[in-house]
Amino acid sequence: MSPDIIAALLNNINPVYFLMMALGVGFGIIVGALPGLTATMAMALLVPFTFTMEPAPALMILGGIYVGAMYGGCIAAILVNTPGTPSAIATTFDGFPLTKKGKAEHALVTAAISSGVGGVIGAVILLLLSPPLASVALKFGPPEYFWMAIFGLTIIATLASGSLVKGLIGGAIGLLLSQIGISPIGGDMRFTFGFYQLQAGLALIVVLIGFFCIPEVLGMVEKKISHIDKINFKPQKGVAKGVILELIKKPVLLIRSAIIGAFVGIVPGAGGNIAGLLSYNEAVRWSKNPKEFGTGIIDGVAASESSNNSEVGGSLVPLMTLGIPGAAPAAILLGAMMLQGIRPGPELYTNYADITYTFLISLIIANVIMGVFGFYGSRHVAKVINLPANYLAPMIVFMTVIGSYAIRNNMTDVLIMVLFGLIGYALNKAGFHPGPIVLGLILGPIAEDGLVQSMLMGQSAGSMWVVFFTRPISLILIALSLLSAGWPIVSSLRNRKKEADANA
């Protein structure tokens, strides 16, 4: 074993360093659980305090915050149907239905274990496979980003919740909303209606809070009954053991989701939200009972949480090897490393090997700590939903207002959140699921940038066909898009055949 790895292991068992990392994980979980407060924000707040620290503990505490916040987003997603962070969007699909069934603890324990497993796999991938994976990320250009967005949009068939037409309409609404603001290529002003506050576009977390949270609060008020009449948490013995035994039977689900999350994280700008949605879609595709997804099963929670936590390790691959942050929190880490006089890149594993390996190993330990915190704290956190509606609803509204304002310190964002909350409530009444809308909002800018830049490349190359349809990664993404779009049709025909055989 090399001296650098031995030094890294000794740093990680240092009681002071370990305690600081554990505090970072705990702080990250709290921040991630509050809607509107993201891992990026939490890390940015603490970067100035790490300037006087040694490089190793400074990176360890920031890595702990990153890991904790990615998990913390699932708490609000499961309990009140509001993603604490954008990466927890897919967790709401089955997490909140489980809470409605009185199985909040089941969902939280599943999230804790899956997040820990996914995070460890992502960190191991980062530790062992960084250089070759970074070279793959460098091959992504505008055409690849465009086809990746198209592949992501095919998930609408999974998120449509029973009506493909309504799902497609929802996706179109999301794509339309993503066009608000200044055009990234031409600089044109679009759909701002004279409000300068809309020039920067819609903040994703503001729209998420509006679409997912406000309709639930209005539903509480509308029914005029105590929230606990519908959602009541009763501590049960053996929940943790039962969940562990069930997850042990699904190793393929956890590993597949973690690998998807890590590879999505490697692509700069993709993010945990896309990773969670893609993994959820694949979980539905390969499930023997796909119709159960969305009704409250732990498979959906496990797929989402395993993926979005493994995305942490993936997003650090291009950062550590090339100096290119794969996600916004990774950009904060880049700034912290630069403050410490460390420049990410190929020399990171030679000139700063002891610090680098200390940080990479600490990510594995941080995920274990996060899993322990989530596992043993699930029962206590789940008790939040036992509050009566007249206490719970105002508390949720207060958190949504604070979270929306905290994004850009702008009251306009609060008004936008309320507006989209009312729109989301009306759309829910009409049978539209918010998932496809949010998916369109996330992927719209990626698809637009990739399409316009690819068209410019095609004009200079003299052939659009060469740019869009001859690059190897593009061809793989096109094939995956066709497979994903056609799978619901194949699945429907298969189910009809089974029903026909059963009737015969």
Secondary structure, 3 states (H helix, E strand, C coil): CCHHHHHHHHHHCCHHHHHHHHHHHHHHHHHHHCCCCCHHHHHHHHHHHHCCCCHHHHHHHHHHHHHHHHHHHHHHHHHHCCCCCHHHCCHHHHHHHHHHCCCHHHHHHHHHHHHHHHHHHHHHHHHHHHHHHHHHHHCCCHHHHHHHHHHHHCCHHHHCCCCHHHHHHHHHHHHHHCCCEECCCCCCEECCCCCHHHCCCCCHHHHHHHHHCHHHHHHHHHHCCCHHHHCCCCCCCCHHHHHHHHHHCCHHHHHHHHHHHHHHHHCCCCHHHHHHHHHHHHHHHHCCCHHHCCCCCHHHHHHHHHHHHHHHHHHHHHHHHHCCCCCHHHHHHHHHHHHCCCCCCCCHHHHCHHHHHHHHHHHHHHHHHHHHHHHHHHHHHHHHHHCCHHHHHHHHHHHHHHHHHHHHCCHHHHHHHHHHHHHHHHHHHCCCCHHHHHHHHHHHHHHHHHHHHHHHHHHHHCCHHHHHHCCHHHHHHHHHHHHHHHHHHHHHHHHHHHHHHHHC
